[in-house]
Amino acid sequence: MISLVYLCALLVPLACMGLLDRRFRLALWRAPRRALVVVCGGIGFFLLWDLAAIAVGHYRMGQSPLMTGIMLGPELPLEELVFITFLSYLTLVLHGLVGMLRPAIARSRVSAPTSRPQEER
C-alpha cells in the first residue's frame, strides 16, 4: 500500500512557498529563468551529494509506513528528490526575501530618530 503522507508533507509547504513567491515576487516570479537555473543547480548538487553518500555507504533509506515506497535508485526514495527541491527553492525564496527587506531595514535605521538624554543645566 502506498502512503502519501510524507510526500504531501513536502509538497504542501513547497506549494505554499510558491504562493509566497508569487505574491511578493521573490525568486521564480521575479526572474524565472535565473531562478530555475539556481534551483536545478541546487537539486543537481544535493542529488550528487546523496548519490556519493549512498555509494560510500553513509546513507541508507529508513523504512517508514508514511513513505510512498517509490524508489528512484538504490536507497534513493522519491521523497528525497522532493525534499532537495524544497530545500533549494526555500533557500532561493529566503534569499529573495532578505534582498527585499534589506532596503526597508536600512531606510528605517536612517529615518529612526535618535534619542539622546538631555543634558541637565
Secondary structure as UniProt FT lines:
FT   HELIX           5..24
FT   TURN            28..30
FT   HELIX           32..55
FT   TURN            56..57
FT   TURN            65..66
FT   STRAND          71..73
FT   TURN            74..75
FT   STRAND          76..77
FT   HELIX           78..111
//
